[in-house]
Amino acid sequence: MQSDDPIWWPAHRVAAAIAARTMSAREYLDELLARVDRYNDRLNLVVTIDERARDRAREADEAVVRGEPLGPLHGVPMTVKDCLATAGLTTTGGMEQLARYVPRADAGSVAALRRAGANIFGKTNLPAGSADLQSYNDLFGVARNPWNPAYTTGGSSGGACGAVAAGFTPLELGSDVAGSIRVPAAFCGVLGHKPSFGLVPMTGHVPPFPYRVTPPDLAVIGPIARCVEDLELTLGVLAGPHPMDRPGWQVSLPPARPIRRVAIWSDDPYCPVDREVREAVEAAGARLAAAGVTVEPARPSGIRLAASDKVFRRLLAGAGSRAGATGAQFAAEFVEQSYQEWLDADDRRARLREYWKQFFAQYDALLLPVAPNVTIPHDLRPFAERQVLIDGVARPYWDQLVWAGLTGVGHLPSTVVPVGHDSRGLPIGVAVASDYLLDRTALAAARMLAGVSEPPGHPDLDLMLTAGGVAR
């Protein structure tokens, strides 16, 4: 949804205005910083500000005046999740042992954004070690949902998604191993894209701890924004080979397919989906059908949610035990698995990927729940004591990862699109997935869905924070 207030402009519109000199990079940065200063103490979404950002904004304006070549994000101020290394700026991963860690170099993804002209002015909140589906830690406290501060932003990219929703930044960079971009995007009413595994290098992500260079399994880095066009633009900036592969490899993603046939998988007895979420997924399919797309219930032959989840848990246990990844508790029963058991799970993953490839030979995209539950209130109890409610029935807390793991274990791209609000006025999102490396197709289907869905709008922070209610 477009707005006359520049605070709500998408990043590509901000970049165009800066390039055309109808708005300066300094003016826009000052608007964002003023908004952060006004509201962030009550939302706790931005945890670090880079005082060098104003100098970079001035340099961006001077480059425009000189007529220099400009990148696609030239002068655009933005924040990034505080697990991504930023040269000369504290990068904690939400962990007390890294409270004073100041990297000498940017994460590869952050460097790519800077080369495109982005001005990284701050870092956003997250759970310690990115190891939860709520965003809080002992260093910075609890990130609060801009739609209602009594509710979580989700995690682990909760501060990132909350900052976009609150109008603190037009663009964000998050990470996802088990729903960490997708769940908070759905809870905060913004768009997020989990790229195909390996498409965006993970160098400079914390965890794993600094100086470990082996890429973690399952994990990806991806963009968060308020429109699909910004996701597409930013993915183009980020996608590329790992630095070790760069001498001989390059990335050339296939063009988007025409979106003609879409499958929908809205519920499963293994991990039941709340009625409001299920209805949102089914309504999204109905809107696409009304727009002329063939939409039908379908799931890949050979893939059952229960069996896929077991493979995902085994692989996540391996990733989590090494890196402190989101959901390590979710896979706790497999933490002590043998290497041979992990290899067997990896082999089953390869077979699942073959089943997905066969499925996407018939369908262009698949609509799925992001998580089985609607947005939850803050719950800071020990993991073992937490639960979520599905239609009033208590389910394990880590059920929130099951649907995200379905596409994660297959290395598939998945884009979250906000499609409306639940009965409490909090956002609901739907996941749009496609085959491995068909990121542009997933984004094309997401663009189509966004075009026929109710715009999420923007939270009225003055009303919400003074009344303590839900901003609509």
N, C-alpha and C positions, 0 to 999 in steps of 0.2 A: 504494500500500500504506500503510495507516494504521499508526501505532505509538503506544505509550503514552509514549514519550519525546518531549516537546515539540519537541526539535531537529528531528524528522522530520515534524512536523505540516505539513499544507498551509497556505498563507497564509490561506485563508478560515476555517479552524478557529482559527488564532491570533487573527484579528480578532474572531471570535465570543467567544473566551475573554477577551480584553481588554475587550470591550464588556460582558460579563457579570460582570466583576471577579473571575473565577476565576483570572486570571493578570494581572499588571501588565505594561505595555509595558516598564517598566524591567527587570523580572525577565527577560523574554524576550530583550531586547537584551543584557543581561549574559551570558546563557547563550551567545548567538552569539559575542559578543566573546571570551569565555573559550575557546571552541572554535577560533576563528581564531588566538588567541594561542598555543594549544597546538600546532596542526598546520600553520599556514600557512607557517612558515619553511621547511618541507620540501616543500610543494606549490606555493607561490608563486602562488596564485590571486587573493588580494586584495592590491592594491598601494597603496591609500590608505585611511585611516580618517578619518572626519569626527568630530572631537572634540565637535562641537555636538550629536551624536546623542543623548547622554544627557539634555541639556536638553529636546530635543524629545520624548523618551520621557516625561519627567516631565510636560510640558505635555499630552501625550496622556492620561495617567492623570488629571490634574486635570480635563480636559474631560469624561471619563466620569463622574467624581464629581459634576460640576455638571449632568449630564444634558443636555449639548449634543447636537445632531444629529451623528451620526457617519458618516463615509464608509465605503465597503465595505472599505477597507484600513486603517482607523483604528488607528494605533499599531504597524502591522506593520513591523518593521525589514527592510531589504533592501539589496542592493547593485545597482549598474548598471555596465555595460561602460564602460571609461574613454575611450570616444570620444563619450560623451554629456555635454554641458555641464551642470555643476552649479555653481550660484551660490556663490561664495566658497570653492570647493573645486577643487583642481588637476584639470585635464582635459588629458591629454597626447596622447591618440590613440596612445600608445606611441612618440611621436616626440621625439627629443632637442631639436629646435627649439622644442617646446612644453612643455618640462620644467617651466617656471614659469608656464605660462598658467593664470590663475584667472579664469573667466568671471564677468561681472557678473549674468548671467541664466541660468536653467535652460533646457535644451533643452525644446521643447514637450512631449515625451513625459514627461520628468522632472517638469515642472510639473503635468501631469495626474495623475501618481502622487501627488504631494504633496497636490493638492486632494482626492484620494480618501483621504488620511490616512496614506499610507506614509511611513516614516521612513528616508530614504536614509542609510545609515551608512558606506558604503564604495564603492570603485571596483575593478573587476576587470581582470585582465591580458588582453593581446591582442597580436597582431603589430603592428609599426610601420605606421601608416597603414591598419590592418585589411587588410593586403595579403598574407596568407598563409593556408594551411589548417593551420598550426601556430601556437601562441601563444607568442611570445617576442620580446623586443626588448632593445636595449642599455640602456634605462633600468631595467628591472625583472627581466630574465632570463627563464627558461623556466618556463611553467606546466606542472605535472605532473598526470597523470591520477590521480584518487583511487583508482581500481581497481588501478593499478600505475604507480608513478612513472617506470618506464622507457619508458612510452608517452605519446604526445601526448594532450592534451585535444581536439585539433582546433582549428580557427580559422575565422573570426577571433574569434568569441565564446567562445573556449576557457576563459578564466578565469571567465566568467559561468556556463557549463554545469558546469565543474568545481566551482565554489563551491556550486551547488545540489546536486550529487551528494555533495559532502563534508559537507553539513549545516552549511555556513557561513551560508546564507541560504535562506529558503523560496521566494524569488521573485527573478527577475532580469529585466533588460531588455537585449536584445542587438540587433544589426543584421545584415542579410543582403543581399548583392548577388549572391552566387554560391554559396550554401550555408553562409554564415557563422553562422547559427543552427542549421541542420539537421545539418550534419556533426558539430559538437561535441556536439550533443544525442545523436546516435546513438552517438558514441564514449564519452560519459560516462554513458549510461543514464538520461537525463532526457527530459522532453517539451519540445518547442519548436515555436512556431508562426510561420511566415512568412506575414504577412497579404497579402491582395491589394494589389497596388501602389497607392500613393496613399491607402490607408485610414488610415494613421497618419502625420501630418506628420513630415518629416525635419528640421525646423528645429532647429539646435543640435547637429547631428552633425558630428564632426571625423574624417576629412576629409569634405567640402572644408574648406579652412582657414577659421579664424574670419573672419567678416564676409562670406563668400560666401553669398548667400541663394538662388541658383537650386537647386531640388531636383535631386539627382543621379538619372540614369536608373537603372532596375532596382532601386535600393536601397530597403529597407524597414526598419522598426524593429518588433520583436515580443517577446512574453513567453517566458520559460523557467521551467518549474516542475516539480513532481513529480506533478501530477495535471491532468487535462483541465479540471476545474472551475475551477482557478486560471487556466488559460489563457483560458477563456471570460470569467471575471470581469475579468481584466486587459485583455483586448482591448476589452471594453465601456468601460473607463476610458480607453483610449488612442485609440480610433477617433474621428475627427472631421475636419472640413475644415482645409485649410491656413489659417493666420491671415489671409491676403489674401482668402480665399474666404468667411470666416466670416459676413460681413454678409448674404450671400444664399444660402448653402448649408448643409445639414445632412446628417448621415449616419443612415440608417435601413436597417440590413442586413436582408435577407430572413430569415425564420425557417428553421430547419434542415428540410430534407426528411426524410421517413422514409427510413431506409437499407434499400433493398430490392434494389438491383442494383449490384454493384461489379465493376469491371474490374481486371485484374492484368497488369502489364507488368514482367516480372522479369529479362529479359536482352535483349541485342541484340549482333549481331556487330560493330557499329561501336565499342562500348565494352563489352567482355565483363565480366560480373559474377562475382565470386568465388563458388565453390560455397556457402560458408557463408552469404553474404549472400543469394544466390538462394534457397536453401532456406528462409531466414527469411521472405522475402517470400511464398513459396509456402505455407509453413506458416501465415502470417497469414491468407492467403486461405482456407485449409482450415478454420481456426477460425471465421471468419465464416460460411462455408458451413454448418458444423455448427450454427451458431446460427440458421440459417434464411434467410440472405441468399443471393441468387443471385450467384455469383462465377464469372467466366469470363475466360480470356485475351482481351484486346482492346487495340487501340491506335487512335487517331483516324485516320480516312481522310484522306489528304493530308499526314500528318505522318510523316516519317522522322527518326530520331534524328540521323543524320549531317547532314541539311539543316538541321534545327532548331539543331543545335550551331553550324553556320557562322554563322547569323543571330545567335545568342547571342554568339559571339566578336566579331563586328563591333560589336555594340552595347556589349559589355563593354569593348572597346578604347576606345570613345568615353568611357564613364564612367570607366574606369581612368586614361586619360591626363590627365583633369581632376582626379580626386579621389584617385588612389592606391588605387583599389579592389582588393579581393581578386581575385586572378586576372589582373591586368594582364599578367603574363608569359604566362598561358594564351592570351591574345589578342594576343600580341606581333606576329604577322604582319600584323595589321590596324591597328597604331598609326598608320601613315602613310596610311591610307585617305583618300580625298577626301570632302568633304561630300556630294557626290552619291552616293557609295558608301554612306555612312551612311544617307542618305535612302532608298536602295533597300532596305537592310536593315530600316529602320523600316517600310517598306511591306510587306515580307515578314512582319514580325512581326504586322502587322494581319491578314494572311491566316491566319497560324497561329492567331491568337486566334479567328477565325471557325470554323476547323476544330475547335478545342477546344469552342466553344459547341455545335456540332452533336453532338460526342461526348457532352457532359454533358447533352444532351437525352435520351440513352438510358441513361446511367449516373449514379448519384448520387455516386460517388467512384471513385478510382483508386489502387491500391496500387503503389508503386514502390520500387526501391532508393534509399537516401539517397545513397550513394556506391558505386562498384563494389567497394570494398575493405573489409576489416576494419580496425580501429584499427591505426595504424602506430607503430613506435618513433620516438623523436625523431630527426630528420634535419635538422641545421643546416648542411648543405653548401649551396653556391650552387644556385639553382634548376635550372640546366642539368644538374647532376650527380645530381639526385634522381629516384627512380623509386618506383613502388609495385608490389607483387606481387599478381597475380591468378591464383590457383591455381598459384602458384610461377613464373609467367611475368612478367617485368619489363614494365611498361607506363609510359607517361609520367606524371609526377607530377600533371600537371593533369587527367588523366582523372577525378580525384576530383570535378571540377566539372561533368562532362558531364550526369549525371542530374539534378543540382540545376538546371542551366540549362534543362532541358527544360520545367519548370514556371515557372521564373523569367522566361523570355522571353515566356511567355503571360500574365504578370501574375497567375498563379493562386495561391490560398492553398494552403499545404502544412503539414501537422502531422506531426511525428516522434513515434512511439510506440516506447518500448523494448519488445522482445518476447522477450528472453532473453539468453543469453550465447553467445559462440563457444567453440571448443574450448580456448582459452586462459583462459577465464573472464572475458573482457572483454565489455562490453555490445554488443548489436546492436540497431539501430533500423530501423523501416520508415516510409516516407513515405506519408501519406494526403492526396491532393489532390482538389480539386473545382473548379468553375468560378469565374471571376472574380466576386468579391463574395459568393460562397456560402461564406464563412468559417465560418459556423455549421454548415453541412452537413459541411464537412471536419472540424470539431471533433466533431460528433455521430458521424461514422464513426470518428474516433480514440477517442472514449469507448467505443464498442462494441468496438473492437479491444483497447483496454486491458483491458476487462472480461473478455475471453476469453483473454488472454495471460498468460504467466508474469511475475509482478511482478519487476522488476529487483533488488529488495532494496537494501541500503545497504552501501557499503564499510566494512569494519572497519579504521579508520585505524591503530589501535594495532598490530594484527596485520600489516597491510600494510607499514607504515613500519619496523617492527622486523625483520621477516623479509625484506623486500624482494620479497615475492611478491605474488600476486594475491589480493585480499580478496574473499571470497564470502559 
